[in-house]
Structure formats: structure tokens, C-alpha cells
Amino acid sequence: MTPPDTNTKKQARRHIGPLIGMALATLFGVAVIIYWLFEESAESDPPLPPAAEETELAPPRETVEEGEITRPEAD
């Protein structure tokens, strides 16, 4: 069943306010999330320079000359 009075122009006028309000609330929410993401990334620790990453993460290399190799002892 359909309603007896379907005046679409009148319904459009009545709904424009709530539709604009919902659009503004959505835009405000998206803007707050974007601001929060940029704020978090600005406060994070800066990345290490490439030379520092290699020295801090990789263990120092040891040079082994012939004859210095030791074998694990058997139990």
C-alpha cells in the first residue's frame, strides 16, 4: 500500500535539513580522524639513518683466519 499523499517536493524540503546535518557530521568525523592520524605520525620517533640501522641491527663481523676455527666440544 502506498500513502495517500505523496508530494515529493514537500518531502524534499522537509528532508534537506537532516541530510545536510548528516553530511556535515560525517565530514567532521572524517576530518577528526585525518587530523588524529597526522598528529600521531608527527609525534612518532623519526626513522634511523641508513648507516645507523646497519650498525645497530647487524652484529659486528668477525674475521676468522685459517687455523682459528674451533669446534664445539662433545658432551
Distance bins in CASP14 RR format, pairs under 12 A and 6 or more apart:
PFRMAT RR
TARGET T0000
AUTHOR 0000-0000-0000
RMODE 2
METHOD distances of the structure
MODEL  1
3 11 0 0 0 0 0 1 0 0 0 0 0
5 11 0 0 0 0 1 0 0 0 0 0 0
6 12 0 0 0 0 0 1 0 0 0 0 0
7 13 0 0 0 0 1 0 0 0 0 0 0
7 14 0 0 0 0 1 0 0 0 0 0 0
8 14 0 0 0 0 0 1 0 0 0 0 0
8 15 0 0 0 0 0 1 0 0 0 0 0
9 15 0 0 0 0 0 1 0 0 0 0 0
9 16 0 0 0 0 0 1 0 0 0 0 0
10 16 0 0 0 0 0 1 0 0 0 0 0
11 18 0 0 0 0 0 1 0 0 0 0 0
11 19 0 0 0 0 0 1 0 0 0 0 0
12 18 0 0 0 0 0 1 0 0 0 0 0
12 19 0 0 0 0 1 0 0 0 0 0 0
13 19 0 0 0 0 0 1 0 0 0 0 0
15 21 0 0 0 0 0 1 0 0 0 0 0
15 22 0 0 0 0 0 1 0 0 0 0 0
16 22 0 0 0 0 0 1 0 0 0 0 0
16 23 0 0 0 0 0 1 0 0 0 0 0
17 23 0 0 0 0 1 0 0 0 0 0 0
17 24 0 0 0 0 1 0 0 0 0 0 0
17 25 0 0 0 0 0 1 0 0 0 0 0
18 24 0 0 0 0 0 1 0 0 0 0 0
18 25 0 0 0 0 0 1 0 0 0 0 0
19 25 0 0 0 0 0 1 0 0 0 0 0
19 26 0 0 0 0 0 1 0 0 0 0 0
20 26 0 0 0 0 0 1 0 0 0 0 0
20 27 0 0 0 0 0 1 0 0 0 0 0
21 27 0 0 0 0 1 0 0 0 0 0 0
21 28 0 0 0 0 1 0 0 0 0 0 0
22 28 0 0 0 0 0 1 0 0 0 0 0
22 29 0 0 0 0 0 1 0 0 0 0 0
23 29 0 0 0 0 0 1 0 0 0 0 0
23 30 0 0 0 0 0 1 0 0 0 0 0
24 30 0 0 0 0 0 1 0 0 0 0 0
24 31 0 0 0 0 0 1 0 0 0 0 0
25 31 0 0 0 0 0 1 0 0 0 0 0
25 32 0 0 0 0 0 1 0 0 0 0 0
26 32 0 0 0 0 0 1 0 0 0 0 0
26 33 0 0 0 0 0 1 0 0 0 0 0
27 33 0 0 0 0 0 1 0 0 0 0 0
27 34 0 0 0 0 0 1 0 0 0 0 0
28 34 0 0 0 0 0 1 0 0 0 0 0
28 35 0 0 0 0 0 1 0 0 0 0 0
29 35 0 0 0 0 1 0 0 0 0 0 0
29 36 0 0 0 0 1 0 0 0 0 0 0
30 36 0 0 0 0 0 1 0 0 0 0 0
30 37 0 0 0 0 0 1 0 0 0 0 0
31 37 0 0 0 0 0 1 0 0 0 0 0
31 38 0 0 0 0 0 1 0 0 0 0 0
32 38 0 0 0 0 0 1 0 0 0 0 0
32 39 0 0 0 0 0 1 0 0 0 0 0
33 39 0 0 0 0 0 1 0 0 0 0 0
33 40 0 0 0 0 0 1 0 0 0 0 0
34 40 0 0 0 0 0 1 0 0 0 0 0
34 41 0 0 0 0 0 1 0 0 0 0 0
35 41 0 0 0 0 0 1 0 0 0 0 0
35 42 0 0 0 0 0 1 0 0 0 0 0
36 42 0 0 0 0 0 1 0 0 0 0 0
36 43 0 0 0 0 0 1 0 0 0 0 0
37 43 0 0 0 0 0 1 0 0 0 0 0
37 44 0 0 0 0 0 1 0 0 0 0 0
38 44 0 0 0 0 0 1 0 0 0 0 0
41 47 0 0 0 0 0 1 0 0 0 0 0
46 52 0 0 0 0 0 1 0 0 0 0 0
47 53 0 0 0 0 1 0 0 0 0 0 0
48 54 0 0 0 0 1 0 0 0 0 0 0
48 55 0 0 0 0 1 0 0 0 0 0 0
48 56 1 0 0 1 0 0 0 0 0 0 0
48 57 0 0 0 0 1 0 0 0 0 0 0
49 55 0 0 0 0 0 1 0 0 0 0 0
49 56 0 0 0 0 0 1 0 0 0 0 0
50 56 0 0 0 0 0 1 0 0 0 0 0
50 57 0 0 0 0 0 1 0 0 0 0 0
51 57 0 0 0 0 0 1 0 0 0 0 0
51 58 0 0 0 0 0 1 0 0 0 0 0
52 58 0 0 0 0 0 1 0 0 0 0 0
54 60 0 0 0 0 0 1 0 0 0 0 0
54 61 0 0 0 0 0 1 0 0 0 0 0
55 61 0 0 0 0 0 1 0 0 0 0 0
62 68 0 0 0 0 1 0 0 0 0 0 0
62 69 0 0 0 0 0 1 0 0 0 0 0
64 70 0 0 0 0 1 0 0 0 0 0 0
END
